[in-house]
């Protein structure tokens, strides 16, 4: 068993693979970029956070293997440029991780919601994912292989806890994933989603206006699975699995990473306990 454990821990599961990660300069994207690099992938980080993106690439090491390209995912020219850059530099594209996303305003009421905010959230979360998939598919179809991965959210299966714009956008991402799974399967291209629950990313802490430690306390208190705090690394490990050959026959999956939160609503039980304890 010791030998097996040793081999498993040192195996590079993405050796020789080429990956683009949108939104790769922070949060889930940054963690995934580091994880993919550790497992032997050549990584292109696509983001609008230029200083952060370039800094991460410098940390990762060889400029032959790790690159940063400025990319606003709502711009087709930017997305085309990232894919073209990757193909020109590495000669192929194995993994397209459409991870870039925004939460938008925390509008709680439909009657007070902001139209421009709604459009902006859809532009980034849905149109950006669509553009990434479109141009990745153009590179992958001739090769008859590849992985297209999306970051959705457990908001795609749980209602009432997210702003309308974010909630609906994440449902749309899952719908896009399923349609692409059907269309691209004949080319050997797998398409899946990772759907995290609430995790103390910069996106979340900024939206809540609290620091990371406070956010993690809130998450621990509300978690279904006790004894641990969810991290960006949990999402990166799920992305690694769905991008590696270990999941070679997995396609069309919306993989929830929320400790079982989306399986239950314990409000009824809590209300009974509160009522009976009075």
Phi and psi restraints in degrees (value plus and minus 20) as a CYANA .aco file:
   2 UNK   PHI     -83.9   -43.9
   2 UNK   PSI     -60.9   -20.9
   3 UNK   PHI     -83.7   -43.7
   3 UNK   PSI     -61.0   -21.0
   4 UNK   PHI     -83.0   -43.0
   4 UNK   PSI     -63.4   -23.4
   5 UNK   PHI     -81.8   -41.8
   5 UNK   PSI     -61.9   -21.9
   6 UNK   PHI     -84.3   -44.3
   6 UNK   PSI     -63.9   -23.9
   7 UNK   PHI     -84.4   -44.4
   7 UNK   PSI     -63.2   -23.2
   8 UNK   PHI     -82.1   -42.1
   8 UNK   PSI     -60.5   -20.5
   9 UNK   PHI     -90.9   -50.9
   9 UNK   PSI     -43.0    -3.0
  10 UNK   PHI    -124.0   -84.0
  10 UNK   PSI     -26.6    13.4
  11 UNK   PHI     -88.3   -48.3
  11 UNK   PSI     111.1   151.1
  12 UNK   PHI    -113.2   -73.2
  12 UNK   PSI      86.2   126.2
  13 UNK   PHI     -97.4   -57.4
  13 UNK   PSI     -31.6     8.4
  14 UNK   PHI    -141.8  -101.8
  14 UNK   PSI       6.6    46.6
  15 UNK   PHI     -73.6   -33.6
  15 UNK   PSI     103.9   143.9
  16 UNK   PHI      62.2   102.2
  16 UNK   PSI     -23.4    16.6
  17 UNK   PHI    -101.7   -61.7
  17 UNK   PSI     132.8   172.8
  18 UNK   PHI    -137.4   -97.4
  18 UNK   PSI     107.2   147.2
  19 UNK   PHI    -149.4  -109.4
  19 UNK   PSI     120.5   160.5
  20 UNK   PHI    -126.8   -86.8
  20 UNK   PSI     113.7   153.7
  21 UNK   PHI    -144.7  -104.7
  21 UNK   PSI      91.5   131.5
  22 UNK   PHI    -100.4   -60.4
  22 UNK   PSI     127.5   167.5
  23 UNK   PHI      43.8    83.8
  23 UNK   PSI      12.7    52.7
  24 UNK   PHI    -105.7   -65.7
  24 UNK   PSI     -15.6    24.4
  25 UNK   PHI    -114.3   -74.3
  25 UNK   PSI     -25.1    14.9
  26 UNK   PHI    -180.6  -140.6
  26 UNK   PSI     148.9   188.9
  27 UNK   PHI      38.6    78.6
  27 UNK   PSI    -157.8  -117.8
  28 UNK   PHI     -79.2   -39.2
  28 UNK   PSI     -58.3   -18.3
  29 UNK   PHI     -84.7   -44.7
  29 UNK   PSI     -65.6   -25.6
  30 UNK   PHI     -81.6   -41.6
  30 UNK   PSI     -67.9   -27.9
  31 UNK   PHI     -80.3   -40.3
  31 UNK   PSI     -59.7   -19.7
  32 UNK   PHI     -88.8   -48.8
  32 UNK   PSI     -59.1   -19.1
  33 UNK   PHI     -79.3   -39.3
  33 UNK   PSI     -63.8   -23.8
  34 UNK   PHI     -86.8   -46.8
  34 UNK   PSI     -60.0   -20.0
  35 UNK   PHI     -87.0   -47.0
  35 UNK   PSI     -65.3   -25.3
  36 UNK   PHI     -80.2   -40.2
  36 UNK   PSI     -61.9   -21.9
  37 UNK   PHI     -83.1   -43.1
  37 UNK   PSI     -61.9   -21.9
  38 UNK   PHI     -82.4   -42.4
  38 UNK   PSI     -46.9    -6.9
  39 UNK   PHI    -119.5   -79.5
  39 UNK   PSI      -0.4    39.6
  40 UNK   PHI      73.5   113.5
  40 UNK   PSI     -16.9    23.1
  41 UNK   PHI     -99.6   -59.6
  41 UNK   PSI     131.7   171.7
  42 UNK   PHI    -111.9   -71.9
  42 UNK   PSI     105.5   145.5
  43 UNK   PHI    -139.1   -99.1
  43 UNK   PSI     113.1   153.1
  44 UNK   PHI    -132.3   -92.3
  44 UNK   PSI      94.9   134.9
  45 UNK   PHI    -108.9   -68.9
  45 UNK   PSI     105.0   145.0
  46 UNK   PHI    -136.6   -96.6
  46 UNK   PSI     100.9   140.9
  47 UNK   PHI    -182.3  -142.3
  47 UNK   PSI     153.6   193.6
  48 UNK   PHI    -123.8   -83.8
  48 UNK   PSI     -22.9    17.1
  49 UNK   PHI    -113.0   -73.0
  49 UNK   PSI      60.7   100.7
  50 UNK   PHI     -79.7   -39.7
  50 UNK   PSI     -69.1   -29.1
  51 UNK   PHI     -80.8   -40.8
  51 UNK   PSI     -64.7   -24.7
  52 UNK   PHI     -85.7   -45.7
  52 UNK   PSI     -65.0   -25.0
  53 UNK   PHI     -81.3   -41.3
  53 UNK   PSI     -65.3   -25.3
  54 UNK   PHI     -87.6   -47.6
  54 UNK   PSI     -56.2   -16.2
  55 UNK   PHI     -83.9   -43.9
  55 UNK   PSI     -62.0   -22.0
  56 UNK   PHI     -83.4   -43.4
  56 UNK   PSI     -63.4   -23.4
  57 UNK   PHI     -81.3   -41.3
  57 UNK   PSI     -59.4   -19.4
  58 UNK   PHI     -84.1   -44.1
  58 UNK   PSI     -59.6   -19.6
  59 UNK   PHI     -85.7   -45.7
  59 UNK   PSI     -58.2   -18.2
  60 UNK   PHI     -87.4   -47.4
  60 UNK   PSI     -50.3   -10.3
  61 UNK   PHI     105.6   145.6
  61 UNK   PSI    -149.6  -109.6
  62 UNK   PHI     -72.8   -32.8
  62 UNK   PSI     105.0   145.0
  63 UNK   PHI     -85.7   -45.7
  63 UNK   PSI     -34.2     5.8
  64 UNK   PHI     -89.8   -49.8
  64 UNK   PSI     -48.5    -8.5
  65 UNK   PHI    -126.3   -86.3
  65 UNK   PSI     -41.7    -1.7
  66 UNK   PHI    -150.7  -110.7
  66 UNK   PSI     105.7   145.7
  67 UNK   PHI    -155.0  -115.0
  67 UNK   PSI     132.4   172.4
  68 UNK   PHI    -138.3   -98.3
  68 UNK   PSI     114.6   154.6
  69 UNK   PHI    -150.8  -110.8
  69 UNK   PSI     106.2   146.2
  70 UNK   PHI     -82.4   -42.4
  70 UNK   PSI     109.7   149.7
  71 UNK   PHI    -173.0  -133.0
  71 UNK   PSI      97.6   137.6
  72 UNK   PHI    -111.5   -71.5
  72 UNK   PSI      92.1   132.1
  73 UNK   PHI     -86.2   -46.2
  73 UNK   PSI     -31.6     8.4
  74 UNK   PHI    -105.0   -65.0
  74 UNK   PSI     -25.1    14.9
  75 UNK   PHI    -123.2   -83.2
  75 UNK   PSI      97.2   137.2
  76 UNK   PHI     -82.9   -42.9
  76 UNK   PSI     -56.6   -16.6
  77 UNK   PHI     -82.3   -42.3
  77 UNK   PSI     -60.8   -20.8
  78 UNK   PHI     -83.6   -43.6
  78 UNK   PSI     -64.6   -24.6
  79 UNK   PHI     -86.1   -46.1
  79 UNK   PSI     -64.3   -24.3
  80 UNK   PHI     -78.3   -38.3
  80 UNK   PSI     -60.5   -20.5
  81 UNK   PHI     -83.7   -43.7
  81 UNK   PSI     -60.6   -20.6
  82 UNK   PHI     -82.7   -42.7
  82 UNK   PSI     -65.7   -25.7
  83 UNK   PHI     -86.2   -46.2
  83 UNK   PSI     -62.4   -22.4
  84 UNK   PHI     -82.2   -42.2
  84 UNK   PSI     -64.7   -24.7
  85 UNK   PHI     -77.4   -37.4
  85 UNK   PSI     -65.9   -25.9
  86 UNK   PHI     -84.0   -44.0
  86 UNK   PSI     -64.7   -24.7
  87 UNK   PHI     -85.9   -45.9
  87 UNK   PSI     -58.9   -18.9
  88 UNK   PHI     -87.2   -47.2
  88 UNK   PSI     -59.1   -19.1
  89 UNK   PHI    -100.3   -60.3
  89 UNK   PSI     -62.1   -22.1
  90 UNK   PHI    -131.8   -91.8
  90 UNK   PSI     -32.9     7.1
  91 UNK   PHI      60.9   100.9
  91 UNK   PSI     -19.1    20.9
  92 UNK   PHI    -186.7  -146.7
  92 UNK   PSI     148.8   188.8
  93 UNK   PHI    -158.7  -118.7
  93 UNK   PSI      94.6   134.6
  94 UNK   PHI    -115.7   -75.7
  94 UNK   PSI     -55.3   -15.3
  95 UNK   PHI    -155.4  -115.4
  95 UNK   PSI     105.3   145.3
  96 UNK   PHI    -136.1   -96.1
  96 UNK   PSI      88.6   128.6
  97 UNK   PHI    -121.7   -81.7
  97 UNK   PSI      79.9   119.9
  98 UNK   PHI    -100.2   -60.2
  98 UNK   PSI      65.8   105.8
  99 UNK   PHI    -125.5   -85.5
  99 UNK   PSI     -43.8    -3.8
 100 UNK   PHI     -76.6   -36.6
 100 UNK   PSI     115.5   155.5
 101 UNK   PHI    -186.2  -146.2
 101 UNK   PSI     140.0   180.0
 102 UNK   PHI    -152.0  -112.0
 102 UNK   PSI     135.4   175.4
 103 UNK   PHI    -105.0   -65.0
 103 UNK   PSI     -55.5   -15.5
 104 UNK   PHI      58.2    98.2
 104 UNK   PSI    -191.0  -151.0
 105 UNK   PHI     -88.6   -48.6
 105 UNK   PSI     130.1   170.1
 106 UNK   PHI    -106.9   -66.9
 106 UNK   PSI      36.9    76.9
 107 UNK   PHI     -88.0   -48.0
 107 UNK   PSI     103.0   143.0
 108 UNK   PHI    -117.6   -77.6
 108 UNK   PSI     -36.7     3.3
 109 UNK   PHI    -146.0  -106.0
 109 UNK   PSI     116.2   156.2
 110 UNK   PHI     -83.8   -43.8
 110 UNK   PSI     -52.9   -12.9
 111 UNK   PHI     -92.7   -52.7
 111 UNK   PSI     -41.7    -1.7
 112 UNK   PHI    -126.5   -86.5
 112 UNK   PSI     -14.9    25.1
 113 UNK   PHI     -89.7   -49.7
 113 UNK   PSI     133.1   173.1
 114 UNK   PHI    -117.8   -77.8
 114 UNK   PSI     101.5   141.5
 115 UNK   PHI     -81.7   -41.7
 115 UNK   PSI     -63.1   -23.1
 116 UNK   PHI     -85.8   -45.8
 116 UNK   PSI     -57.4   -17.4
 117 UNK   PHI     -82.5   -42.5
 117 UNK   PSI     -63.0   -23.0
 118 UNK   PHI     -79.1   -39.1
 118 UNK   PSI     -65.8   -25.8
 119 UNK   PHI     -84.4   -44.4
 119 UNK   PSI     -60.0   -20.0
 120 UNK   PHI     -84.2   -44.2
 120 UNK   PSI     -64.0   -24.0
 121 UNK   PHI     -81.1   -41.1
 121 UNK   PSI     -62.1   -22.1
 122 UNK   PHI     -87.7   -47.7
 122 UNK   PSI     -57.8   -17.8
 123 UNK   PHI     -77.9   -37.9
 123 UNK   PSI     -67.4   -27.4
 124 UNK   PHI     -96.2   -56.2
 124 UNK   PSI     -72.9   -32.9
 125 UNK   PHI     -94.4   -54.4
 125 UNK   PSI     -55.3   -15.3
 126 UNK   PHI    -127.3   -87.3
 126 UNK   PSI     -75.1   -35.1
 127 UNK   PHI     -82.8   -42.8
 127 UNK   PSI     -59.0   -19.0
 128 UNK   PHI     -81.7   -41.7
 128 UNK   PSI     -61.6   -21.6
 129 UNK   PHI     -86.8   -46.8
 129 UNK   PSI     -58.6   -18.6
 130 UNK   PHI     -81.6   -41.6
 130 UNK   PSI     -67.1   -27.1
 131 UNK   PHI     -83.1   -43.1
 131 UNK   PSI     -63.2   -23.2
 132 UNK   PHI     -79.8   -39.8
 132 UNK   PSI     -61.9   -21.9
 133 UNK   PHI     -87.9   -47.9
 133 UNK   PSI     -61.8   -21.8
 134 UNK   PHI     -78.0   -38.0
 134 UNK   PSI     -69.5   -29.5
 135 UNK   PHI    -101.5   -61.5
 135 UNK   PSI     -47.3    -7.3
 136 UNK   PHI     -86.2   -46.2
 136 UNK   PSI     -62.6   -22.6
 137 UNK   PHI     -81.0   -41.0
 137 UNK   PSI     -57.6   -17.6
 138 UNK   PHI     -82.1   -42.1
 138 UNK   PSI     -51.0   -11.0
 139 UNK   PHI    -103.0   -63.0
 139 UNK   PSI     -52.7   -12.7
 140 UNK   PHI    -105.7   -65.7
 140 UNK   PSI     -53.1   -13.1
 141 UNK   PHI     -78.0   -38.0
 141 UNK   PSI     -65.9   -25.9
 142 UNK   PHI     -81.8   -41.8
 142 UNK   PSI     -50.2   -10.2
 143 UNK   PHI    -101.6   -61.6
 143 UNK   PSI     -35.6     4.4
 144 UNK   PHI      36.1    76.1
 144 UNK   PSI      20.4    60.4
 145 UNK   PHI    -185.4  -145.4
 145 UNK   PSI     139.9   179.9
 146 UNK   PHI     126.3   166.3
 146 UNK   PSI     146.5   186.5
 147 UNK   PHI    -149.7  -109.7
 147 UNK   PSI     107.2   147.2
 148 UNK   PHI    -133.3   -93.3
 148 UNK   PSI     103.0   143.0
 149 UNK   PHI    -145.7  -105.7
 149 UNK   PSI     123.0   163.0
 150 UNK   PHI    -141.9  -101.9
 150 UNK   PSI     129.5   169.5
 151 UNK   PHI    -115.8   -75.8
 151 UNK   PSI      92.1   132.1
 152 UNK   PHI    -122.0   -82.0
 152 UNK   PSI    -151.8  -111.8
 153 UNK   PHI    -190.6  -150.6
 153 UNK   PSI     138.1   178.1
 154 UNK   PHI     -89.2   -49.2
 154 UNK   PSI     -26.5    13.5
 155 UNK   PHI     -84.3   -44.3
 155 UNK   PSI     -34.1     5.9
 156 UNK   PHI     -95.2   -55.2
 156 UNK   PSI     -31.1     8.9
 157 UNK   PHI    -150.1  -110.1
 157 UNK   PSI     -29.9    10.1
 158 UNK   PHI    -138.9   -98.9
 158 UNK   PSI     109.6   149.6
 159 UNK   PHI    -127.0   -87.0
 159 UNK   PSI     136.4   176.4
 160 UNK   PHI      70.4   110.4
 160 UNK   PSI     -19.2    20.8
 161 UNK   PHI    -135.8   -95.8
 161 UNK   PSI     -21.6    18.4
 162 UNK   PHI    -148.7  -108.7
 162 UNK   PSI     137.6   177.6
 163 UNK   PHI     -77.7   -37.7
 163 UNK   PSI     130.4   170.4
 164 UNK   PHI     -76.8   -36.8
 164 UNK   PSI     -63.3   -23.3
 165 UNK   PHI     -81.5   -41.5
 165 UNK   PSI     -64.9   -24.9
 166 UNK   PHI     -87.7   -47.7
 166 UNK   PSI     -66.4   -26.4
 167 UNK   PHI     -75.8   -35.8
 167 UNK   PSI     -71.9   -31.9
 168 UNK   PHI     -88.1   -48.1
 168 UNK   PSI     -56.7   -16.7
 169 UNK   PHI     -82.6   -42.6
 169 UNK   PSI     -57.8   -17.8
 170 UNK   PHI     -94.6   -54.6
 170 UNK   PSI     -51.3   -11.3
 171 UNK   PHI     -82.3   -42.3
 171 UNK   PSI     -62.1   -22.1
 172 UNK   PHI     -83.7   -43.7
 172 UNK   PSI     -58.3   -18.3
 173 UNK   PHI     -81.9   -41.9
 173 UNK   PSI     -62.1   -22.1
 174 UNK   PHI     -84.8   -44.8
 174 UNK   PSI     -59.3   -19.3
 175 UNK   PHI     -82.5   -42.5
 175 UNK   PSI     -61.4   -21.4
 176 UNK   PHI     -82.8   -42.8
 176 UNK   PSI     -64.4   -24.4
 177 UNK   PHI     -77.0   -37.0
 177 UNK   PSI     -66.4   -26.4
 178 UNK   PHI     -86.1   -46.1
 178 UNK   PSI     -61.3   -21.3
 179 UNK   PHI     -84.0   -44.0
 179 UNK   PSI     -62.1   -22.1
 180 UNK   PHI     -87.9   -47.9
 180 UNK   PSI     -54.8   -14.8
 181 UNK   PHI     -76.2   -36.2
 181 UNK   PSI     -63.8   -23.8
 182 UNK   PHI     -89.1   -49.1
 182 UNK   PSI     -66.9   -26.9
 183 UNK   PHI     -86.9   -46.9
 183 UNK   PSI     -62.8   -22.8
 184 UNK   PHI    -113.1   -73.1
 184 UNK   PSI     -27.8    12.2
 185 UNK   PHI     -77.7   -37.7
 185 UNK   PSI     -55.0   -15.0
 186 UNK   PHI     -88.0   -48.0
 186 UNK   PSI     -33.2     6.8
 187 UNK   PHI    -120.4   -80.4
 187 UNK   PSI     -13.2    26.8
 188 UNK   PHI      57.5    97.5
 188 UNK   PSI      -4.1    35.9
 189 UNK   PHI    -117.0   -77.0
 189 UNK   PSI     105.6   145.6
 190 UNK   PHI    -114.4   -74.4
 190 UNK   PSI     123.5   163.5
 191 UNK   PHI    -155.3  -115.3
 191 UNK   PSI     105.2   145.2
 192 UNK   PHI    -165.8  -125.8
 192 UNK   PSI     149.8   189.8
 193 UNK   PHI    -143.0  -103.0
 193 UNK   PSI     126.2   166.2
 194 UNK   PHI    -125.3   -85.3
 194 UNK   PSI     115.4   155.4
 195 UNK   PHI    -148.6  -108.6
 195 UNK   PSI      69.6   109.6
 196 UNK   PHI     -92.1   -52.1
 196 UNK   PSI     132.4   172.4
 197 UNK   PHI    -102.6   -62.6
 197 UNK   PSI    -183.8  -143.8
 198 UNK   PHI     -87.9   -47.9
 198 UNK   PSI     108.4   148.4
 199 UNK   PHI    -156.8  -116.8
 199 UNK   PSI     124.9   164.9
 200 UNK   PHI     -95.9   -55.9
 200 UNK   PSI      47.3    87.3
 201 UNK   PHI    -104.7   -64.7
 201 UNK   PSI     147.1   187.1
 202 UNK   PHI     -76.3   -36.3
 202 UNK   PSI     -54.4   -14.4
 203 UNK   PHI     -81.1   -41.1
 203 UNK   PSI     -64.5   -24.5
 204 UNK   PHI     -92.3   -52.3
 204 UNK   PSI     -67.3   -27.3
 205 UNK   PHI     -83.8   -43.8
 205 UNK   PSI     -55.5   -15.5
 206 UNK   PHI     -86.3   -46.3
 206 UNK   PSI     -61.3   -21.3
 207 UNK   PHI     -85.2   -45.2
 207 UNK   PSI     -58.3   -18.3
 208 UNK   PHI    -101.7   -61.7
 208 UNK   PSI     -41.8    -1.8
 209 UNK   PHI      54.1    94.1
 209 UNK   PSI       9.6    49.6
 210 UNK   PHI    -149.6  -109.6
 210 UNK   PSI     144.0   184.0
 211 UNK   PHI    -102.4   -62.4
 211 UNK   PSI     152.9   192.9
 212 UNK   PHI     -81.3   -41.3
 212 UNK   PSI     -60.0   -20.0
 213 UNK   PHI     -84.2   -44.2
 213 UNK   PSI     -59.9   -19.9
 214 UNK   PHI     -87.4   -47.4
 214 UNK   PSI     -62.9   -22.9
 215 UNK   PHI     -79.4   -39.4
 215 UNK   PSI     -61.3   -21.3
 216 UNK   PHI     -88.4   -48.4
 216 UNK   PSI     -52.8   -12.8
 217 UNK   PHI     -82.7   -42.7
 217 UNK   PSI     -63.7   -23.7
 218 UNK   PHI     -81.9   -41.9
 218 UNK   PSI     -64.2   -24.2
 219 UNK   PHI     -85.1   -45.1
 219 UNK   PSI     -60.8   -20.8
 220 UNK   PHI     -84.1   -44.1
 220 UNK   PSI     -61.0   -21.0
 221 UNK   PHI     -86.5   -46.5
 221 UNK   PSI     -53.5   -13.5
 222 UNK   PHI    -115.0   -75.0
 222 UNK   PSI     -24.2    15.8
 223 UNK   PHI     -91.1   -51.1
 223 UNK   PSI     125.4   165.4
 224 UNK   PHI     -97.4   -57.4
 224 UNK   PSI     -58.8   -18.8
 225 UNK   PHI    -114.8   -74.8
 225 UNK   PSI      91.0   131.0
 226 UNK   PHI    -110.5   -70.5
 226 UNK   PSI     140.5   180.5
 227 UNK   PHI      77.6   117.6
 227 UNK   PSI     -22.1    17.9
 228 UNK   PHI    -173.4  -133.4
 228 UNK   PSI     139.2   179.2
 229 UNK   PHI    -130.9   -90.9
 229 UNK   PSI     110.9   150.9
 230 UNK   PHI     -87.3   -47.3
 230 UNK   PSI     123.4   163.4
 231 UNK   PHI    -151.6  -111.6
 231 UNK   PSI     146.9   186.9
 232 UNK   PHI     -84.5   -44.5
 232 UNK   PSI     -46.9    -6.9
 233 UNK   PHI     -85.5   -45.5
 233 UNK   PSI     -51.0   -11.0
 234 UNK   PHI     -82.1   -42.1
 234 UNK   PSI     -59.2   -19.2
 235 UNK   PHI     -90.6   -50.6
 235 UNK   PSI     -60.8   -20.8
 236 UNK   PHI     -81.5   -41.5
 236 UNK   PSI     -59.5   -19.5
 237 UNK   PHI     -86.7   -46.7
 237 UNK   PSI     -56.6   -16.6
 238 UNK   PHI     -86.7   -46.7
 238 UNK   PSI     -61.4   -21.4
 239 UNK   PHI     -83.3   -43.3
 239 UNK   PSI     -57.9   -17.9
 240 UNK   PHI     -81.1   -41.1
 240 UNK   PSI     -67.3   -27.3
 241 UNK   PHI     -79.3   -39.3
 241 UNK   PSI     -68.6   -28.6
 242 UNK   PHI     -91.3   -51.3
 242 UNK   PSI     -36.3     3.7
 243 UNK   PHI    -116.7   -76.7
 243 UNK   PSI     -33.3     6.7
 244 UNK   PHI    -114.0   -74.0
 244 UNK   PSI     149.8   189.8
 245 UNK   PHI     -90.9   -50.9
 245 UNK   PSI     -30.2     9.8
 246 UNK   PHI     -85.1   -45.1
 246 UNK   PSI     -42.4    -2.4
 247 UNK   PHI    -131.3   -91.3
 247 UNK   PSI      14.9    54.9
 248 UNK   PHI     -81.5   -41.5
 248 UNK   PSI     -38.1     1.9
 249 UNK   PHI    -139.3   -99.3
 249 UNK   PSI       6.8    46.8
 250 UNK   PHI    -130.0   -90.0
 250 UNK   PSI      96.1   136.1
 251 UNK   PHI    -170.5  -130.5
 251 UNK   PSI     124.9   164.9
 252 UNK   PHI      64.8   104.8
 252 UNK   PSI      -1.7    38.3
 253 UNK   PHI    -119.3   -79.3
 253 UNK   PSI     116.2   156.2
 254 UNK   PHI    -124.9   -84.9
 254 UNK   PSI      73.9   113.9
 255 UNK   PHI    -104.3   -64.3
 255 UNK   PSI      91.5   131.5
 256 UNK   PHI    -103.0   -63.0
 256 UNK   PSI     111.0   151.0
 257 UNK   PHI    -142.1  -102.1
 257 UNK   PSI      52.7    92.7
 258 UNK   PHI    -159.6  -119.6
 258 UNK   PSI      -1.3    38.7
 259 UNK   PHI      41.4    81.4
 259 UNK   PSI       6.5    46.5
 260 UNK   PHI      62.6   102.6
 260 UNK   PSI     -13.4    26.6
 261 UNK   PHI     -75.6   -35.6
 261 UNK   PSI     -61.2   -21.2
 262 UNK   PHI     -97.0   -57.0
 262 UNK   PSI     -23.6    16.4
 263 UNK   PHI    -106.8   -66.8
 263 UNK   PSI     -31.8     8.2
 264 UNK   PHI    -165.8  -125.8
 264 UNK   PSI     134.8   174.8
 265 UNK   PHI    -149.4  -109.4
 265 UNK   PSI      86.1   126.1
 266 UNK   PHI    -114.8   -74.8
 266 UNK   PSI      -8.5    31.5
 267 UNK   PHI     -80.0   -40.0
 267 UNK   PSI     -62.8   -22.8
 268 UNK   PHI     -79.0   -39.0
 268 UNK   PSI     -67.3   -27.3
 269 UNK   PHI     -83.3   -43.3
 269 UNK   PSI     -62.6   -22.6
 270 UNK   PHI     -83.9   -43.9
 270 UNK   PSI     -60.1   -20.1
 271 UNK   PHI     -84.4   -44.4
 271 UNK   PSI     -59.3   -19.3
 272 UNK   PHI     -82.9   -42.9
 272 UNK   PSI     -66.3   -26.3
 273 UNK   PHI     -82.2   -42.2
 273 UNK   PSI     -62.3   -22.3
 274 UNK   PHI     -83.9   -43.9
 274 UNK   PSI     -61.3   -21.3
 275 UNK   PHI     -86.6   -46.6
 275 UNK   PSI     -65.1   -25.1
 276 UNK   PHI     -91.8   -51.8
 276 UNK   PSI     -42.1    -2.1
 277 UNK   PHI    -102.4   -62.4
 277 UNK   PSI     -29.4    10.6
